[in-house]
Amino acid sequence: MLTGHHSIRLEFTIDCDGGKDLPDLGALHITGWICDPETGKRSPEFTMPCRYLTRAEADAPLSERSNLPSRPLTGAETLAGAGILPAAEAGRSWELTEGGPAAPRPGRHIFARTFGYFDLFVDGEAVIFGNSKEKELLALLIDRNGGTVTAGEAMELLWEDRIPDDYLKRKYRKLAFNLKRTLEKYGIADILVNNHGIRNILPSRISCDYYDLLRGSADAARSFRKSYMAGYSWAETTLASLWDS
């Protein structure tokens, strides 16, 4: 949980022609909030002024940039393109945590294998999860194909023999938090959306044999051997629909 005082600095690239005709940032502010990754609760909105970086500031280590003054800079002092994010990342939403936002690693190939036993691969490397339930939660989200899963739904499916009491709710919150940490470790946290505890996967950011089959891929049809998400009882509904299709 986020407690105490936190200093936040966001930097973006602005694409200008050699530093000429730089836009005036004097009246520009960024409004945002801090999201508790465990509960999904948001802080009250806050507003931050914008400013440019000088060449020296842009080249300084990130640890030194955290102490930079916030005074506006004149056009003569500024340098277009200074910043720590590539231009393509401008406008991306970031979930802020105590460790700071984890930037997605560019060019990652993410593949979810659902035929047979479920596994997730990043650039050909199998993702290692903290425990089997963490892995199953991601499998459930991928099964929904972009559809949302509430905390209540997830608990009923992951712990079919348990009544969702306060202990189980805490256990699930920790499970969901650990899943996010695992995805951050592999640089793919942006495939998962959390909106006040309601989660979903962004199908456009991963490759998946199940999704390929739904799109009519002949290769996926050949690799589908009437086995889907083996070991997960909740996946039998999807398997039955694939048999009928």
C-alpha positions as CSV (number, residue, x, y, z in Angstrom):
1,M,0.0,0.0,0.0
2,L,1.2,3.5,-0.8
3,T,1.9,5.5,2.3
4,G,3.9,8.6,3.3
5,H,5.3,11.1,0.9
6,H,6.0,10.2,-2.7
7,S,7.8,12.3,-5.3
8,I,6.7,11.6,-8.9
9,R,8.2,12.9,-12.1
10,L,7.1,12.0,-15.6
11,E,9.2,12.9,-18.6
12,F,8.0,12.8,-22.3
13,T,9.6,13.4,-25.6
14,I,8.3,16.2,-27.8
15,D,9.2,15.9,-31.5
16,C,10.2,19.3,-32.8
17,D,12.3,20.4,-35.7
18,G,15.8,20.9,-34.3
19,G,14.4,22.7,-31.2
20,K,12.7,25.5,-33.3
21,D,9.2,26.7,-32.4
22,L,9.0,24.8,-29.2
23,P,5.5,24.7,-27.8
24,D,4.9,26.8,-24.7
25,L,4.5,24.7,-21.6
26,G,3.8,27.5,-19.3
27,A,0.0,26.8,-19.2
28,L,0.3,23.0,-19.6
29,H,-0.3,20.7,-16.6
30,I,-0.7,17.0,-16.1
31,T,-3.5,15.7,-14.0
32,G,-3.4,12.2,-12.6
33,W,-3.6,10.0,-9.5
34,I,-1.8,7.3,-7.6
35,C,-3.3,3.8,-7.8
36,D,-2.8,1.3,-5.0
37,P,-1.8,-1.9,-6.8
38,E,-3.2,-4.1,-4.1
39,T,-6.7,-2.7,-3.7
40,G,-7.1,-0.8,-7.0
41,K,-8.2,2.4,-5.0
42,R,-7.1,5.7,-6.4
43,S,-5.9,8.7,-4.6
44,P,-7.4,12.2,-5.0
45,E,-6.4,13.7,-8.3
46,F,-3.2,15.9,-8.3
47,T,-1.8,18.3,-10.8
48,M,1.8,18.7,-11.9
49,P,3.3,21.6,-14.0
50,C,5.2,20.8,-17.1
51,R,8.7,22.0,-18.1
52,Y,11.5,21.3,-20.6
53,L,14.9,19.8,-19.7
54,T,18.2,21.4,-20.6
55,R,20.8,19.2,-22.4
56,A,22.7,18.8,-19.0
57,E,19.6,17.7,-17.3
58,A,18.6,15.3,-20.0
59,D,22.1,13.6,-19.8
60,A,22.1,13.5,-16.0
61,P,21.5,10.2,-14.2
62,L,17.9,9.6,-13.3
63,S,18.7,9.7,-9.6
64,E,20.0,13.2,-10.0
65,R,17.0,14.3,-12.1
66,S,14.7,13.7,-9.1
67,N,16.1,16.7,-7.4
68,L,15.8,19.1,-10.4
69,P,14.1,22.5,-9.7
70,S,10.6,22.9,-11.2
71,R,11.1,26.4,-12.5
72,P,10.0,27.0,-16.1
73,L,12.8,27.2,-18.7
74,T,13.0,29.7,-21.6
75,G,13.0,28.5,-25.2
76,A,16.8,29.3,-25.4
77,E,17.5,26.9,-22.6
78,T,15.5,24.0,-23.8
79,L,16.3,21.0,-26.0
80,A,13.6,19.3,-28.1
81,G,13.4,15.6,-27.6
82,A,14.9,15.6,-24.0
83,G,13.4,12.9,-21.9
84,I,13.5,9.3,-20.8
85,L,10.5,7.9,-22.9
86,P,10.6,7.4,-26.7
87,A,8.1,9.5,-28.6
88,A,6.0,6.5,-29.3
89,E,5.4,6.1,-25.6
90,A,3.9,9.6,-25.1
91,G,0.3,9.2,-24.1
92,R,0.7,5.7,-22.6
93,S,-1.0,5.3,-19.2
94,W,1.2,4.2,-16.4
95,E,0.2,2.6,-13.1
96,L,2.4,4.1,-10.4
97,T,3.7,2.0,-7.6
98,E,6.3,2.5,-4.8
99,G,9.0,1.2,-7.1
100,G,7.9,3.6,-9.9
101,P,6.4,2.6,-13.3
102,A,8.0,-0.3,-15.0
103,A,8.5,0.6,-18.7
104,P,7.4,-2.2,-21.1
105,R,10.4,-3.6,-22.9
106,P,10.1,-2.9,-26.7
107,G,9.8,-5.7,-29.2
108,R,8.7,-8.5,-26.8
109,H,6.9,-11.4,-28.3
110,I,4.3,-12.8,-25.9
111,F,2.7,-16.2,-26.6
112,A,0.0,-17.9,-24.6
113,R,-0.2,-21.6,-25.2
114,T,-3.7,-22.8,-24.2
115,F,-3.9,-26.1,-26.1
116,G,-2.9,-28.8,-23.7
117,Y,-1.5,-27.4,-20.5
118,F,-1.4,-23.6,-20.2
119,D,1.9,-21.7,-20.4
120,L,3.0,-18.2,-21.2
121,F,6.2,-17.4,-23.1
122,V,8.1,-14.2,-23.5
123,D,10.6,-14.3,-26.4
124,G,10.5,-18.0,-26.2
125,E,11.2,-18.2,-22.5
126,A,8.6,-19.7,-20.2
127,V,7.3,-17.4,-17.6
128,I,7.9,-18.7,-14.1
129,F,5.0,-17.8,-11.7
130,G,5.2,-17.6,-7.9
131,N,2.6,-20.4,-7.5
132,S,0.1,-22.4,-9.4
133,K,-2.9,-20.1,-8.5
134,E,-1.1,-17.1,-9.8
135,K,-0.6,-18.9,-13.1
136,E,-4.2,-20.1,-13.1
137,L,-5.5,-16.5,-12.6
138,L,-3.7,-15.4,-15.8
139,A,-5.0,-18.4,-17.6
140,L,-8.6,-17.5,-16.5
141,L,-8.1,-13.9,-17.8
142,I,-6.7,-15.2,-21.2
143,D,-9.7,-17.5,-21.4
144,R,-12.0,-14.5,-21.2
145,N,-10.5,-13.1,-24.4
146,G,-10.5,-9.5,-23.2
147,G,-13.6,-9.9,-21.1
148,T,-13.5,-8.8,-17.5
149,V,-13.2,-10.9,-14.4
150,T,-14.3,-9.6,-11.0
151,A,-12.7,-10.6,-7.7
152,G,-15.8,-12.5,-6.8
153,E,-15.8,-14.5,-10.0
154,A,-12.1,-15.3,-9.8
155,M,-12.4,-16.5,-6.2
156,E,-15.4,-18.8,-7.1
157,L,-13.5,-20.3,-10.0
158,L,-10.0,-20.6,-8.5
159,W,-11.2,-21.9,-5.1
160,E,-14.4,-23.9,-6.0
161,D,-14.6,-25.6,-2.6
162,R,-14.2,-22.4,-0.6
163,I,-16.7,-19.7,0.5
164,P,-15.3,-16.2,-0.3
165,D,-14.7,-15.0,3.3
166,D,-12.4,-12.1,4.4
167,Y,-9.4,-14.4,4.6
168,L,-9.9,-15.6,1.0
169,K,-10.4,-12.0,-0.2
170,R,-7.1,-11.0,1.3
171,K,-5.5,-14.1,-0.2
172,Y,-6.9,-13.2,-3.7
173,R,-5.7,-9.6,-3.5
174,K,-2.2,-10.8,-2.7
175,L,-2.4,-13.3,-5.5
176,A,-3.5,-10.6,-8.0
177,F,-0.7,-8.3,-6.8
178,N,1.9,-11.0,-7.2
179,L,0.7,-11.7,-10.7
180,K,1.2,-8.1,-11.6
181,R,4.7,-8.2,-10.1
182,T,5.6,-11.3,-12.2
183,L,4.4,-9.6,-15.4
184,E,6.5,-6.5,-14.5
185,K,9.5,-8.7,-14.0
186,Y,9.2,-9.9,-17.6
187,G,8.4,-6.4,-18.9
188,I,4.9,-7.3,-20.0
189,A,2.7,-5.7,-17.3
190,D,0.9,-3.7,-19.9
191,I,-1.1,-6.8,-21.1
192,L,-3.1,-6.7,-17.9
193,V,-5.7,-4.0,-17.0
194,N,-7.0,-3.5,-13.5
195,N,-9.9,-1.2,-13.0
196,H,-10.8,-1.1,-9.3
197,G,-10.2,-4.8,-8.9
198,I,-11.9,-5.8,-12.2
199,R,-9.3,-7.3,-14.5
200,N,-8.9,-8.2,-18.1
201,I,-6.2,-9.0,-20.6
202,L,-5.6,-6.9,-23.8
203,P,-5.7,-9.6,-26.5
204,S,-4.1,-7.3,-29.1
205,R,-0.8,-7.4,-27.1
206,I,-0.3,-11.2,-27.0
207,S,-0.3,-14.1,-29.5
208,C,-2.5,-17.0,-28.5
209,D,-3.3,-20.3,-30.2
210,Y,-6.9,-20.1,-28.8
211,Y,-7.4,-16.6,-30.3
212,D,-5.9,-17.8,-33.6
213,L,-8.4,-20.7,-33.7
214,L,-11.3,-18.3,-33.1
215,R,-10.0,-16.2,-36.1
216,G,-10.1,-19.3,-38.3
217,S,-6.4,-20.0,-38.5
218,A,-5.7,-23.4,-40.2
219,D,-2.4,-23.8,-38.3
220,A,-4.2,-23.4,-35.0
221,A,-6.9,-25.8,-36.1
222,R,-4.2,-28.4,-36.8
223,S,-2.5,-27.9,-33.4
224,F,-5.8,-28.1,-31.5
225,R,-5.9,-31.7,-30.3
226,K,-9.2,-31.5,-28.4
227,S,-7.3,-30.4,-25.2
228,Y,-7.6,-26.9,-23.8
229,M,-6.2,-25.5,-20.5
230,A,-5.8,-29.0,-19.1
231,G,-6.2,-29.2,-15.3
232,Y,-8.6,-26.2,-15.0
233,S,-12.2,-27.3,-14.5
234,W,-13.6,-23.9,-15.4
235,A,-12.0,-24.3,-18.9
236,E,-14.3,-27.2,-19.7
237,T,-17.0,-24.8,-20.9
238,T,-14.7,-23.2,-23.5
239,L,-13.4,-26.7,-24.5
240,A,-17.0,-27.8,-25.1
241,S,-17.6,-24.8,-27.4
242,L,-14.5,-25.5,-29.3
243,W,-15.6,-29.1,-29.8
244,D,-18.9,-27.9,-31.2
245,S,-17.4,-25.3,-33.5
